[in-house]
């Protein structure tokens, strides 16, 4: 079963995306920690959360003291790299404990050294393309960036498109 722990930045962007329903084709369940919900102010994002909770795709989880303690360690460790804020640190701590992915756009969380996989929306779009859920990766990246106002660098877009093309054509082992 593929499970992700979603942070605020990913959640807010994904709620704006017209094909957000495809997230459930990539993940079986998404964990949403209580501290993440506390940060949400947008009515549209809250409506998205409620709809996904109703269909039991988003699972609401309270944060335990053990997870909070690990999150504080992560924050302290991150000061040497790029600061990880509390909500993202909680997501990393929870994902570490259970072996889940962290869905994030937060650069501190992405750069934090950990054994958990950090997944950005661009990575989810690549999985959607690889799974034939979308037809044109470049076009879908443009749609995603237009709809969410989230920007990826030309270098990152080129990297994922070229890597995906190589994989599809059998050039990558």
Phi and psi in radians as a Rosetta constraint file:
Dihedral C 1 N 2 CA 2 C 2 CIRCULARHARMONIC -1.692 0.35
Dihedral N 2 CA 2 C 2 N 3 CIRCULARHARMONIC 2.085 0.35
Dihedral C 2 N 3 CA 3 C 3 CIRCULARHARMONIC -2.218 0.35
Dihedral N 3 CA 3 C 3 N 4 CIRCULARHARMONIC 2.428 0.35
Dihedral C 3 N 4 CA 4 C 4 CIRCULARHARMONIC -2.120 0.35
Dihedral N 4 CA 4 C 4 N 5 CIRCULARHARMONIC 2.683 0.35
Dihedral C 4 N 5 CA 5 C 5 CIRCULARHARMONIC -1.936 0.35
Dihedral N 5 CA 5 C 5 N 6 CIRCULARHARMONIC 2.070 0.35
Dihedral C 5 N 6 CA 6 C 6 CIRCULARHARMONIC -1.670 0.35
Dihedral N 6 CA 6 C 6 N 7 CIRCULARHARMONIC 2.382 0.35
Dihedral C 6 N 7 CA 7 C 7 CIRCULARHARMONIC -1.791 0.35
Dihedral N 7 CA 7 C 7 N 8 CIRCULARHARMONIC 3.049 0.35
Dihedral C 7 N 8 CA 8 C 8 CIRCULARHARMONIC -1.070 0.35
Dihedral N 8 CA 8 C 8 N 9 CIRCULARHARMONIC -0.827 0.35
Dihedral C 8 N 9 CA 9 C 9 CIRCULARHARMONIC -1.062 0.35
Dihedral N 9 CA 9 C 9 N 10 CIRCULARHARMONIC -0.780 0.35
Dihedral C 9 N 10 CA 10 C 10 CIRCULARHARMONIC -1.127 0.35
Dihedral N 10 CA 10 C 10 N 11 CIRCULARHARMONIC -0.793 0.35
Dihedral C 10 N 11 CA 11 C 11 CIRCULARHARMONIC -1.061 0.35
Dihedral N 11 CA 11 C 11 N 12 CIRCULARHARMONIC -0.803 0.35
Dihedral C 11 N 12 CA 12 C 12 CIRCULARHARMONIC -1.100 0.35
Dihedral N 12 CA 12 C 12 N 13 CIRCULARHARMONIC -0.794 0.35
Dihedral C 12 N 13 CA 13 C 13 CIRCULARHARMONIC -1.128 0.35
Dihedral N 13 CA 13 C 13 N 14 CIRCULARHARMONIC -0.825 0.35
Dihedral C 13 N 14 CA 14 C 14 CIRCULARHARMONIC -1.101 0.35
Dihedral N 14 CA 14 C 14 N 15 CIRCULARHARMONIC -0.561 0.35
Dihedral C 14 N 15 CA 15 C 15 CIRCULARHARMONIC -1.131 0.35
Dihedral N 15 CA 15 C 15 N 16 CIRCULARHARMONIC -0.412 0.35
Dihedral C 15 N 16 CA 16 C 16 CIRCULARHARMONIC -1.492 0.35
Dihedral N 16 CA 16 C 16 N 17 CIRCULARHARMONIC -0.276 0.35
Dihedral C 16 N 17 CA 17 C 17 CIRCULARHARMONIC -1.425 0.35
Dihedral N 17 CA 17 C 17 N 18 CIRCULARHARMONIC 2.275 0.35
Dihedral C 17 N 18 CA 18 C 18 CIRCULARHARMONIC -1.135 0.35
Dihedral N 18 CA 18 C 18 N 19 CIRCULARHARMONIC -0.439 0.35
Dihedral C 18 N 19 CA 19 C 19 CIRCULARHARMONIC -1.829 0.35
Dihedral N 19 CA 19 C 19 N 20 CIRCULARHARMONIC 0.515 0.35
Dihedral C 19 N 20 CA 20 C 20 CIRCULARHARMONIC -1.036 0.35
Dihedral N 20 CA 20 C 20 N 21 CIRCULARHARMONIC -0.461 0.35
Dihedral C 20 N 21 CA 21 C 21 CIRCULARHARMONIC -1.075 0.35
Dihedral N 21 CA 21 C 21 N 22 CIRCULARHARMONIC -0.365 0.35
Dihedral C 21 N 22 CA 22 C 22 CIRCULARHARMONIC -1.318 0.35
Dihedral N 22 CA 22 C 22 N 23 CIRCULARHARMONIC -0.205 0.35
Dihedral C 22 N 23 CA 23 C 23 CIRCULARHARMONIC -1.009 0.35
Dihedral N 23 CA 23 C 23 N 24 CIRCULARHARMONIC -0.589 0.35
Dihedral C 23 N 24 CA 24 C 24 CIRCULARHARMONIC -1.301 0.35
Dihedral N 24 CA 24 C 24 N 25 CIRCULARHARMONIC -0.113 0.35
Dihedral C 24 N 25 CA 25 C 25 CIRCULARHARMONIC -1.563 0.35
Dihedral N 25 CA 25 C 25 N 26 CIRCULARHARMONIC -0.262 0.35
Dihedral C 25 N 26 CA 26 C 26 CIRCULARHARMONIC -1.773 0.35
Dihedral N 26 CA 26 C 26 N 27 CIRCULARHARMONIC -0.641 0.35
Dihedral C 26 N 27 CA 27 C 27 CIRCULARHARMONIC -2.082 0.35
Dihedral N 27 CA 27 C 27 N 28 CIRCULARHARMONIC 2.541 0.35
Dihedral C 27 N 28 CA 28 C 28 CIRCULARHARMONIC -1.401 0.35
Dihedral N 28 CA 28 C 28 N 29 CIRCULARHARMONIC -0.653 0.35
Dihedral C 28 N 29 CA 29 C 29 CIRCULARHARMONIC -2.560 0.35
Dihedral N 29 CA 29 C 29 N 30 CIRCULARHARMONIC 2.639 0.35
Dihedral C 29 N 30 CA 30 C 30 CIRCULARHARMONIC -2.143 0.35
Dihedral N 30 CA 30 C 30 N 31 CIRCULARHARMONIC 2.205 0.35
Dihedral C 30 N 31 CA 31 C 31 CIRCULARHARMONIC -1.558 0.35
Dihedral N 31 CA 31 C 31 N 32 CIRCULARHARMONIC 2.259 0.35
Dihedral C 31 N 32 CA 32 C 32 CIRCULARHARMONIC -2.096 0.35
Dihedral N 32 CA 32 C 32 N 33 CIRCULARHARMONIC 1.983 0.35
Dihedral C 32 N 33 CA 33 C 33 CIRCULARHARMONIC -1.338 0.35
Dihedral N 33 CA 33 C 33 N 34 CIRCULARHARMONIC 2.624 0.35
Dihedral C 33 N 34 CA 34 C 34 CIRCULARHARMONIC -0.962 0.35
Dihedral N 34 CA 34 C 34 N 35 CIRCULARHARMONIC -0.665 0.35
Dihedral C 34 N 35 CA 35 C 35 CIRCULARHARMONIC -1.172 0.35
Dihedral N 35 CA 35 C 35 N 36 CIRCULARHARMONIC -0.461 0.35
Dihedral C 35 N 36 CA 36 C 36 CIRCULARHARMONIC -1.236 0.35
Dihedral N 36 CA 36 C 36 N 37 CIRCULARHARMONIC -0.794 0.35
Dihedral C 36 N 37 CA 37 C 37 CIRCULARHARMONIC -1.045 0.35
Dihedral N 37 CA 37 C 37 N 38 CIRCULARHARMONIC -0.631 0.35
Dihedral C 37 N 38 CA 38 C 38 CIRCULARHARMONIC -1.048 0.35
Dihedral N 38 CA 38 C 38 N 39 CIRCULARHARMONIC -0.468 0.35
Dihedral C 38 N 39 CA 39 C 39 CIRCULARHARMONIC -1.475 0.35
Dihedral N 39 CA 39 C 39 N 40 CIRCULARHARMONIC -0.255 0.35
Dihedral C 39 N 40 CA 40 C 40 CIRCULARHARMONIC -1.393 0.35
Dihedral N 40 CA 40 C 40 N 41 CIRCULARHARMONIC 2.206 0.35
Dihedral C 40 N 41 CA 41 C 41 CIRCULARHARMONIC -2.030 0.35
Dihedral N 41 CA 41 C 41 N 42 CIRCULARHARMONIC -0.433 0.35
Dihedral C 41 N 42 CA 42 C 42 CIRCULARHARMONIC -1.277 0.35
Dihedral N 42 CA 42 C 42 N 43 CIRCULARHARMONIC 2.267 0.35
Dihedral C 42 N 43 CA 43 C 43 CIRCULARHARMONIC -1.094 0.35
Dihedral N 43 CA 43 C 43 N 44 CIRCULARHARMONIC -0.706 0.35
Dihedral C 43 N 44 CA 44 C 44 CIRCULARHARMONIC -1.079 0.35
Dihedral N 44 CA 44 C 44 N 45 CIRCULARHARMONIC -0.706 0.35
Dihedral C 44 N 45 CA 45 C 45 CIRCULARHARMONIC -1.174 0.35
Dihedral N 45 CA 45 C 45 N 46 CIRCULARHARMONIC -0.714 0.35
Dihedral C 45 N 46 CA 46 C 46 CIRCULARHARMONIC -1.103 0.35
Dihedral N 46 CA 46 C 46 N 47 CIRCULARHARMONIC -0.690 0.35
Dihedral C 46 N 47 CA 47 C 47 CIRCULARHARMONIC -1.091 0.35
Dihedral N 47 CA 47 C 47 N 48 CIRCULARHARMONIC -0.752 0.35
Dihedral C 47 N 48 CA 48 C 48 CIRCULARHARMONIC -1.054 0.35
Dihedral N 48 CA 48 C 48 N 49 CIRCULARHARMONIC -0.798 0.35
Dihedral C 48 N 49 CA 49 C 49 CIRCULARHARMONIC -1.042 0.35
Dihedral N 49 CA 49 C 49 N 50 CIRCULARHARMONIC -0.848 0.35
Dihedral C 49 N 50 CA 50 C 50 CIRCULARHARMONIC -1.058 0.35
Dihedral N 50 CA 50 C 50 N 51 CIRCULARHARMONIC -0.768 0.35
Dihedral C 50 N 51 CA 51 C 51 CIRCULARHARMONIC -1.101 0.35
Dihedral N 51 CA 51 C 51 N 52 CIRCULARHARMONIC -0.680 0.35
Dihedral C 51 N 52 CA 52 C 52 CIRCULARHARMONIC -1.280 0.35
Dihedral N 52 CA 52 C 52 N 53 CIRCULARHARMONIC -0.529 0.35
Dihedral C 52 N 53 CA 53 C 53 CIRCULARHARMONIC -1.249 0.35
Dihedral N 53 CA 53 C 53 N 54 CIRCULARHARMONIC -0.663 0.35
Dihedral C 53 N 54 CA 54 C 54 CIRCULARHARMONIC -1.067 0.35
Dihedral N 54 CA 54 C 54 N 55 CIRCULARHARMONIC -0.656 0.35
Dihedral C 54 N 55 CA 55 C 55 CIRCULARHARMONIC -1.558 0.35
Dihedral N 55 CA 55 C 55 N 56 CIRCULARHARMONIC 0.146 0.35
Dihedral C 55 N 56 CA 56 C 56 CIRCULARHARMONIC 1.077 0.35
Dihedral N 56 CA 56 C 56 N 57 CIRCULARHARMONIC 0.520 0.35
Dihedral C 56 N 57 CA 57 C 57 CIRCULARHARMONIC -1.524 0.35
Dihedral N 57 CA 57 C 57 N 58 CIRCULARHARMONIC -0.791 0.35
Dihedral C 57 N 58 CA 58 C 58 CIRCULARHARMONIC -1.534 0.35
Dihedral N 58 CA 58 C 58 N 59 CIRCULARHARMONIC 2.281 0.35
Dihedral C 58 N 59 CA 59 C 59 CIRCULARHARMONIC -1.979 0.35
Dihedral N 59 CA 59 C 59 N 60 CIRCULARHARMONIC 2.102 0.35
Dihedral C 59 N 60 CA 60 C 60 CIRCULARHARMONIC -1.431 0.35
Dihedral N 60 CA 60 C 60 N 61 CIRCULARHARMONIC 2.260 0.35
Dihedral C 60 N 61 CA 61 C 61 CIRCULARHARMONIC -2.307 0.35
Dihedral N 61 CA 61 C 61 N 62 CIRCULARHARMONIC 2.273 0.35
Dihedral C 61 N 62 CA 62 C 62 CIRCULARHARMONIC -1.308 0.35
Dihedral N 62 CA 62 C 62 N 63 CIRCULARHARMONIC 2.588 0.35
Dihedral C 62 N 63 CA 63 C 63 CIRCULARHARMONIC -1.512 0.35
Dihedral N 63 CA 63 C 63 N 64 CIRCULARHARMONIC 2.277 0.35
Dihedral C 63 N 64 CA 64 C 64 CIRCULARHARMONIC -1.545 0.35
Dihedral N 64 CA 64 C 64 N 65 CIRCULARHARMONIC 2.889 0.35
Dihedral C 64 N 65 CA 65 C 65 CIRCULARHARMONIC -1.130 0.35
Dihedral N 65 CA 65 C 65 N 66 CIRCULARHARMONIC -0.583 0.35
Dihedral C 65 N 66 CA 66 C 66 CIRCULARHARMONIC -1.084 0.35
Dihedral N 66 CA 66 C 66 N 67 CIRCULARHARMONIC -0.765 0.35
Dihedral C 66 N 67 CA 67 C 67 CIRCULARHARMONIC -1.174 0.35
Dihedral N 67 CA 67 C 67 N 68 CIRCULARHARMONIC -0.734 0.35
Dihedral C 67 N 68 CA 68 C 68 CIRCULARHARMONIC -1.057 0.35
Dihedral N 68 CA 68 C 68 N 69 CIRCULARHARMONIC -0.741 0.35
Dihedral C 68 N 69 CA 69 C 69 CIRCULARHARMONIC -1.092 0.35
Dihedral N 69 CA 69 C 69 N 70 CIRCULARHARMONIC -0.776 0.35
Dihedral C 69 N 70 CA 70 C 70 CIRCULARHARMONIC -1.123 0.35
Dihedral N 70 CA 70 C 70 N 71 CIRCULARHARMONIC -0.668 0.35
Dihedral C 70 N 71 CA 71 C 71 CIRCULARHARMONIC -1.070 0.35
Dihedral N 71 CA 71 C 71 N 72 CIRCULARHARMONIC -0.701 0.35
Dihedral C 71 N 72 CA 72 C 72 CIRCULARHARMONIC -1.127 0.35
Dihedral N 72 CA 72 C 72 N 73 CIRCULARHARMONIC -0.656 0.35
Dihedral C 72 N 73 CA 73 C 73 CIRCULARHARMONIC -1.094 0.35
Dihedral N 73 CA 73 C 73 N 74 CIRCULARHARMONIC -0.741 0.35
Dihedral C 73 N 74 CA 74 C 74 CIRCULARHARMONIC -1.080 0.35
Dihedral N 74 CA 74 C 74 N 75 CIRCULARHARMONIC -0.788 0.35
Dihedral C 74 N 75 CA 75 C 75 CIRCULARHARMONIC -1.029 0.35
Dihedral N 75 CA 75 C 75 N 76 CIRCULARHARMONIC -0.815 0.35
Dihedral C 75 N 76 CA 76 C 76 CIRCULARHARMONIC -1.106 0.35
Dihedral N 76 CA 76 C 76 N 77 CIRCULARHARMONIC -0.704 0.35
Dihedral C 76 N 77 CA 77 C 77 CIRCULARHARMONIC -1.181 0.35
Dihedral N 77 CA 77 C 77 N 78 CIRCULARHARMONIC -0.602 0.35
Dihedral C 77 N 78 CA 78 C 78 CIRCULARHARMONIC -1.253 0.35
Dihedral N 78 CA 78 C 78 N 79 CIRCULARHARMONIC -0.324 0.35
Dihedral C 78 N 79 CA 79 C 79 CIRCULARHARMONIC -1.060 0.35
Dihedral N 79 CA 79 C 79 N 80 CIRCULARHARMONIC -0.399 0.35
Dihedral C 79 N 80 CA 80 C 80 CIRCULARHARMONIC -1.410 0.35
Dihedral N 80 CA 80 C 80 N 81 CIRCULARHARMONIC -0.295 0.35
Dihedral C 80 N 81 CA 81 C 81 CIRCULARHARMONIC -1.975 0.35
Dihedral N 81 CA 81 C 81 N 82 CIRCULARHARMONIC -1.614 0.35
Dihedral C 81 N 82 CA 82 C 82 CIRCULARHARMONIC -2.459 0.35
Dihedral N 82 CA 82 C 82 N 83 CIRCULARHARMONIC 2.191 0.35
Dihedral C 82 N 83 CA 83 C 83 CIRCULARHARMONIC -0.900 0.35
Dihedral N 83 CA 83 C 83 N 84 CIRCULARHARMONIC 2.337 0.35
Dihedral C 83 N 84 CA 84 C 84 CIRCULARHARMONIC -1.826 0.35
Dihedral N 84 CA 84 C 84 N 85 CIRCULARHARMONIC 2.209 0.35
Dihedral C 84 N 85 CA 85 C 85 CIRCULARHARMONIC -1.396 0.35
Dihedral N 85 CA 85 C 85 N 86 CIRCULARHARMONIC 2.856 0.35
Dihedral C 85 N 86 CA 86 C 86 CIRCULARHARMONIC -0.939 0.35
Dihedral N 86 CA 86 C 86 N 87 CIRCULARHARMONIC -0.879 0.35
Dihedral C 86 N 87 CA 87 C 87 CIRCULARHARMONIC -1.016 0.35
Dihedral N 87 CA 87 C 87 N 88 CIRCULARHARMONIC -0.745 0.35
Dihedral C 87 N 88 CA 88 C 88 CIRCULARHARMONIC -1.207 0.35
Dihedral N 88 CA 88 C 88 N 89 CIRCULARHARMONIC -0.645 0.35
Dihedral C 88 N 89 CA 89 C 89 CIRCULARHARMONIC -1.103 0.35
Dihedral N 89 CA 89 C 89 N 90 CIRCULARHARMONIC -0.668 0.35
Dihedral C 89 N 90 CA 90 C 90 CIRCULARHARMONIC -1.097 0.35
Dihedral N 90 CA 90 C 90 N 91 CIRCULARHARMONIC -0.723 0.35
Dihedral C 90 N 91 CA 91 C 91 CIRCULARHARMONIC -1.102 0.35
Dihedral N 91 CA 91 C 91 N 92 CIRCULARHARMONIC -0.763 0.35
Dihedral C 91 N 92 CA 92 C 92 CIRCULARHARMONIC -1.095 0.35
Dihedral N 92 CA 92 C 92 N 93 CIRCULARHARMONIC -0.803 0.35
Dihedral C 92 N 93 CA 93 C 93 CIRCULARHARMONIC -1.055 0.35
Dihedral N 93 CA 93 C 93 N 94 CIRCULARHARMONIC -0.763 0.35
Dihedral C 93 N 94 CA 94 C 94 CIRCULARHARMONIC -1.153 0.35
Dihedral N 94 CA 94 C 94 N 95 CIRCULARHARMONIC -0.773 0.35
Dihedral C 94 N 95 CA 95 C 95 CIRCULARHARMONIC -1.118 0.35
Dihedral N 95 CA 95 C 95 N 96 CIRCULARHARMONIC -0.673 0.35
Dihedral C 95 N 96 CA 96 C 96 CIRCULARHARMONIC -1.064 0.35
Dihedral N 96 CA 96 C 96 N 97 CIRCULARHARMONIC -0.768 0.35
Dihedral C 96 N 97 CA 97 C 97 CIRCULARHARMONIC -1.087 0.35
Dihedral N 97 CA 97 C 97 N 98 CIRCULARHARMONIC -0.649 0.35
Dihedral C 97 N 98 CA 98 C 98 CIRCULARHARMONIC -1.936 0.35
Dihedral N 98 CA 98 C 98 N 99 CIRCULARHARMONIC -0.051 0.35
Dihedral C 98 N 99 CA 99 C 99 CIRCULARHARMONIC 1.338 0.35
Dihedral N 99 CA 99 C 99 N 100 CIRCULARHARMONIC 0.540 0.35
Dihedral C 99 N 100 CA 100 C 100 CIRCULARHARMONIC -1.667 0.35
Dihedral N 100 CA 100 C 100 N 101 CIRCULARHARMONIC 2.909 0.35
Dihedral C 100 N 101 CA 101 C 101 CIRCULARHARMONIC -1.388 0.35
Dihedral N 101 CA 101 C 101 N 102 CIRCULARHARMONIC 2.709 0.35
Dihedral C 101 N 102 CA 102 C 102 CIRCULARHARMONIC -1.911 0.35
Dihedral N 102 CA 102 C 102 N 103 CIRCULARHARMONIC 2.106 0.35
Dihedral C 102 N 103 CA 103 C 103 CIRCULARHARMONIC -1.620 0.35
Dihedral N 103 CA 103 C 103 N 104 CIRCULARHARMONIC 1.963 0.35
Dihedral C 103 N 104 CA 104 C 104 CIRCULARHARMONIC -2.654 0.35
Dihedral N 104 CA 104 C 104 N 105 CIRCULARHARMONIC 2.709 0.35
Dihedral C 104 N 105 CA 105 C 105 CIRCULARHARMONIC -2.090 0.35
Dihedral N 105 CA 105 C 105 N 106 CIRCULARHARMONIC 0.025 0.35
Dihedral C 105 N 106 CA 106 C 106 CIRCULARHARMONIC -1.316 0.35
Dihedral N 106 CA 106 C 106 N 107 CIRCULARHARMONIC 2.095 0.35
Dihedral C 106 N 107 CA 107 C 107 CIRCULARHARMONIC -1.103 0.35
Dihedral N 107 CA 107 C 107 N 108 CIRCULARHARMONIC -0.591 0.35
Dihedral C 107 N 108 CA 108 C 108 CIRCULARHARMONIC -1.078 0.35
Dihedral N 108 CA 108 C 108 N 109 CIRCULARHARMONIC -0.779 0.35
Dihedral C 108 N 109 CA 109 C 109 CIRCULARHARMONIC -1.184 0.35
Dihedral N 109 CA 109 C 109 N 110 CIRCULARHARMONIC -0.657 0.35
Dihedral C 109 N 110 CA 110 C 110 CIRCULARHARMONIC -1.156 0.35
Dihedral N 110 CA 110 C 110 N 111 CIRCULARHARMONIC -0.693 0.35
Dihedral C 110 N 111 CA 111 C 111 CIRCULARHARMONIC -1.486 0.35
Dihedral N 111 CA 111 C 111 N 112 CIRCULARHARMONIC -0.199 0.35
Dihedral C 111 N 112 CA 112 C 112 CIRCULARHARMONIC -1.188 0.35
Dihedral N 112 CA 112 C 112 N 113 CIRCULARHARMONIC 2.225 0.35
Dihedral C 112 N 113 CA 113 C 113 CIRCULARHARMONIC -1.248 0.35
Dihedral N 113 CA 113 C 113 N 114 CIRCULARHARMONIC 2.153 0.35
Dihedral C 113 N 114 CA 114 C 114 CIRCULARHARMONIC -2.811 0.35
Dihedral N 114 CA 114 C 114 N 115 CIRCULARHARMONIC 2.865 0.35
Dihedral C 114 N 115 CA 115 C 115 CIRCULARHARMONIC -1.458 0.35
Dihedral N 115 CA 115 C 115 N 116 CIRCULARHARMONIC -0.170 0.35
Dihedral C 115 N 116 CA 116 C 116 CIRCULARHARMONIC -1.441 0.35
Dihedral N 116 CA 116 C 116 N 117 CIRCULARHARMONIC 2.653 0.35
Dihedral C 116 N 117 CA 117 C 117 CIRCULARHARMONIC -1.450 0.35
Dihedral N 117 CA 117 C 117 N 118 CIRCULARHARMONIC 2.227 0.35
Dihedral C 117 N 118 CA 118 C 118 CIRCULARHARMONIC -1.695 0.35
Dihedral N 118 CA 118 C 118 N 119 CIRCULARHARMONIC 2.206 0.35
Dihedral C 118 N 119 CA 119 C 119 CIRCULARHARMONIC -2.086 0.35
Dihedral N 119 CA 119 C 119 N 120 CIRCULARHARMONIC 2.170 0.35
Dihedral C 119 N 120 CA 120 C 120 CIRCULARHARMONIC -1.699 0.35
Dihedral N 120 CA 120 C 120 N 121 CIRCULARHARMONIC 2.890 0.35
Dihedral C 120 N 121 CA 121 C 121 CIRCULARHARMONIC -0.998 0.35
Dihedral N 121 CA 121 C 121 N 122 CIRCULARHARMONIC -0.648 0.35
Dihedral C 121 N 122 CA 122 C 122 CIRCULARHARMONIC -1.052 0.35
Dihedral N 122 CA 122 C 122 N 123 CIRCULARHARMONIC -0.609 0.35
Dihedral C 122 N 123 CA 123 C 123 CIRCULARHARMONIC -1.206 0.35
Dihedral N 123 CA 123 C 123 N 124 CIRCULARHARMONIC -0.659 0.35
Dihedral C 123 N 124 CA 124 C 124 CIRCULARHARMONIC -1.150 0.35
Dihedral N 124 CA 124 C 124 N 125 CIRCULARHARMONIC -0.710 0.35
Dihedral C 124 N 125 CA 125 C 125 CIRCULARHARMONIC -1.093 0.35
Dihedral N 125 CA 125 C 125 N 126 CIRCULARHARMONIC -0.670 0.35
Dihedral C 125 N 126 CA 126 C 126 CIRCULARHARMONIC -1.098 0.35
Dihedral N 126 CA 126 C 126 N 127 CIRCULARHARMONIC -0.761 0.35
Dihedral C 126 N 127 CA 127 C 127 CIRCULARHARMONIC -1.105 0.35
Dihedral N 127 CA 127 C 127 N 128 CIRCULARHARMONIC -0.661 0.35
Dihedral C 127 N 128 CA 128 C 128 CIRCULARHARMONIC -1.116 0.35
Dihedral N 128 CA 128 C 128 N 129 CIRCULARHARMONIC -0.709 0.35
Dihedral C 128 N 129 CA 129 C 129 CIRCULARHARMONIC -1.168 0.35
Dihedral N 129 CA 129 C 129 N 130 CIRCULARHARMONIC -0.812 0.35
Dihedral C 129 N 130 CA 130 C 130 CIRCULARHARMONIC -1.075 0.35
Dihedral N 130 CA 130 C 130 N 131 CIRCULARHARMONIC -0.564 0.35
Dihedral C 130 N 131 CA 131 C 131 CIRCULARHARMONIC -1.547 0.35
Dihedral N 131 CA 131 C 131 N 132 CIRCULARHARMONIC 0.186 0.35
Dihedral C 131 N 132 CA 132 C 132 CIRCULARHARMONIC 1.068 0.35
Dihedral N 132 CA 132 C 132 N 133 CIRCULARHARMONIC 0.530 0.35
Dihedral C 132 N 133 CA 133 C 133 CIRCULARHARMONIC -1.524 0.35
Dihedral N 133 CA 133 C 133 N 134 CIRCULARHARMONIC -0.403 0.35
Dihedral C 133 N 134 CA 134 C 134 CIRCULARHARMONIC -2.276 0.35
Dihedral N 134 CA 134 C 134 N 135 CIRCULARHARMONIC 2.663 0.35
Dihedral C 134 N 135 CA 135 C 135 CIRCULARHARMONIC -1.608 0.35
Dihedral N 135 CA 135 C 135 N 136 CIRCULARHARMONIC -0.644 0.35
Dihedral C 135 N 136 CA 136 C 136 CIRCULARHARMONIC -2.254 0.35
Dihedral N 136 CA 136 C 136 N 137 CIRCULARHARMONIC 1.889 0.35
Dihedral C 136 N 137 CA 137 C 137 CIRCULARHARMONIC -1.112 0.35
Dihedral N 137 CA 137 C 137 N 138 CIRCULARHARMONIC -0.801 0.35
Dihedral C 137 N 138 CA 138 C 138 CIRCULARHARMONIC -1.078 0.35
Dihedral N 138 CA 138 C 138 N 139 CIRCULARHARMONIC -0.786 0.35
Dihedral C 138 N 139 CA 139 C 139 CIRCULARHARMONIC -1.092 0.35
Dihedral N 139 CA 139 C 139 N 140 CIRCULARHARMONIC -0.705 0.35
Dihedral C 139 N 140 CA 140 C 140 CIRCULARHARMONIC -1.227 0.35
Dihedral N 140 CA 140 C 140 N 141 CIRCULARHARMONIC -0.625 0.35
Dihedral C 140 N 141 CA 141 C 141 CIRCULARHARMONIC -1.070 0.35
Dihedral N 141 CA 141 C 141 N 142 CIRCULARHARMONIC -0.743 0.35
Dihedral C 141 N 142 CA 142 C 142 CIRCULARHARMONIC -1.100 0.35
Dihedral N 142 CA 142 C 142 N 143 CIRCULARHARMONIC -0.744 0.35
Dihedral C 142 N 143 CA 143 C 143 CIRCULARHARMONIC -1.063 0.35
Dihedral N 143 CA 143 C 143 N 144 CIRCULARHARMONIC -0.814 0.35
Dihedral C 143 N 144 CA 144 C 144 CIRCULARHARMONIC -1.046 0.35
Dihedral N 144 CA 144 C 144 N 145 CIRCULARHARMONIC -0.820 0.35
Dihedral C 144 N 145 CA 145 C 145 CIRCULARHARMONIC -1.159 0.35
Dihedral N 145 CA 145 C 145 N 146 CIRCULARHARMONIC -0.650 0.35
Dihedral C 145 N 146 CA 146 C 146 CIRCULARHARMONIC -1.157 0.35
Dihedral N 146 CA 146 C 146 N 147 CIRCULARHARMONIC -0.787 0.35
Dihedral C 146 N 147 CA 147 C 147 CIRCULARHARMONIC -1.264 0.35
Dihedral N 147 CA 147 C 147 N 148 CIRCULARHARMONIC -0.647 0.35
Dihedral C 147 N 148 CA 148 C 148 CIRCULARHARMONIC -1.698 0.35
Dihedral N 148 CA 148 C 148 N 149 CIRCULARHARMONIC -0.296 0.35
Dihedral C 148 N 149 CA 149 C 149 CIRCULARHARMONIC 1.194 0.35
Dihedral N 149 CA 149 C 149 N 150 CIRCULARHARMONIC 0.216 0.35
Dihedral C 149 N 150 CA 150 C 150 CIRCULARHARMONIC -1.500 0.35
Dihedral N 150 CA 150 C 150 N 151 CIRCULARHARMONIC 2.352 0.35
Dihedral C 150 N 151 CA 151 C 151 CIRCULARHARMONIC -1.978 0.35
Dihedral N 151 CA 151 C 151 N 152 CIRCULARHARMONIC 2.354 0.35
Dihedral C 151 N 152 CA 152 C 152 CIRCULARHARMONIC -1.904 0.35
Dihedral N 152 CA 152 C 152 N 153 CIRCULARHARMONIC 2.598 0.35
Dihedral C 152 N 153 CA 153 C 153 CIRCULARHARMONIC -1.203 0.35
Dihedral N 153 CA 153 C 153 N 154 CIRCULARHARMONIC 2.717 0.35
Dihedral C 153 N 154 CA 154 C 154 CIRCULARHARMONIC -1.022 0.35
Dihedral N 154 CA 154 C 154 N 155 CIRCULARHARMONIC -0.635 0.35
Dihedral C 154 N 155 CA 155 C 155 CIRCULARHARMONIC -1.095 0.35
Dihedral N 155 CA 155 C 155 N 156 CIRCULARHARMONIC -0.773 0.35
Dihedral C 155 N 156 CA 156 C 156 CIRCULARHARMONIC -1.186 0.35
Dihedral N 156 CA 156 C 156 N 157 CIRCULARHARMONIC -0.705 0.35
Dihedral C 156 N 157 CA 157 C 157 CIRCULARHARMONIC -1.075 0.35
Dihedral N 157 CA 157 C 157 N 158 CIRCULARHARMONIC -0.804 0.35
Dihedral C 157 N 158 CA 158 C 158 CIRCULARHARMONIC -1.053 0.35
Dihedral N 158 CA 158 C 158 N 159 CIRCULARHARMONIC -0.750 0.35
Dihedral C 158 N 159 CA 159 C 159 CIRCULARHARMONIC -1.025 0.35
Dihedral N 159 CA 159 C 159 N 160 CIRCULARHARMONIC -0.854 0.35
Dihedral C 159 N 160 CA 160 C 160 CIRCULARHARMONIC -1.251 0.35
Dihedral N 160 CA 160 C 160 N 161 CIRCULARHARMONIC -0.630 0.35
Dihedral C 160 N 161 CA 161 C 161 CIRCULARHARMONIC -1.196 0.35
Dihedral N 161 CA 161 C 161 N 162 CIRCULARHARMONIC -0.790 0.35
Dihedral C 161 N 162 CA 162 C 162 CIRCULARHARMONIC -1.174 0.35
Dihedral N 162 CA 162 C 162 N 163 CIRCULARHARMONIC -0.694 0.35
Dihedral C 162 N 163 CA 163 C 163 CIRCULARHARMONIC -1.118 0.35
Dihedral N 163 CA 163 C 163 N 164 CIRCULARHARMONIC -0.738 0.35
Dihedral C 163 N 164 CA 164 C 164 CIRCULARHARMONIC -1.169 0.35
Dihedral N 164 CA 164 C 164 N 165 CIRCULARHARMONIC -0.700 0.35
Dihedral C 164 N 165 CA 165 C 165 CIRCULARHARMONIC -1.098 0.35
Dihedral N 165 CA 165 C 165 N 166 CIRCULARHARMONIC -0.756 0.35
Dihedral C 165 N 166 CA 166 C 166 CIRCULARHARMONIC -1.069 0.35
Dihedral N 166 CA 166 C 166 N 167 CIRCULARHARMONIC -0.752 0.35
Dihedral C 166 N 167 CA 167 C 167 CIRCULARHARMONIC -1.100 0.35
Dihedral N 167 CA 167 C 167 N 168 CIRCULARHARMONIC -0.759 0.35
Dihedral C 167 N 168 CA 168 C 168 CIRCULARHARMONIC -1.174 0.35
Dihedral N 168 CA 168 C 168 N 169 CIRCULARHARMONIC -0.591 0.35
Dihedral C 168 N 169 CA 169 C 169 CIRCULARHARMONIC -1.544 0.35
Dihedral N 169 CA 169 C 169 N 170 CIRCULARHARMONIC 0.023 0.35
Dihedral C 169 N 170 CA 170 C 170 CIRCULARHARMONIC 1.422 0.35
Dihedral N 170 CA 170 C 170 N 171 CIRCULARHARMONIC 0.210 0.35
Dihedral C 170 N 171 CA 171 C 171 CIRCULARHARMONIC -1.417 0.35
Dihedral N 171 CA 171 C 171 N 172 CIRCULARHARMONIC -0.266 0.35
Dihedral C 171 N 172 CA 172 C 172 CIRCULARHARMONIC -1.914 0.35
Dihedral N 172 CA 172 C 172 N 173 CIRCULARHARMONIC 2.340 0.35
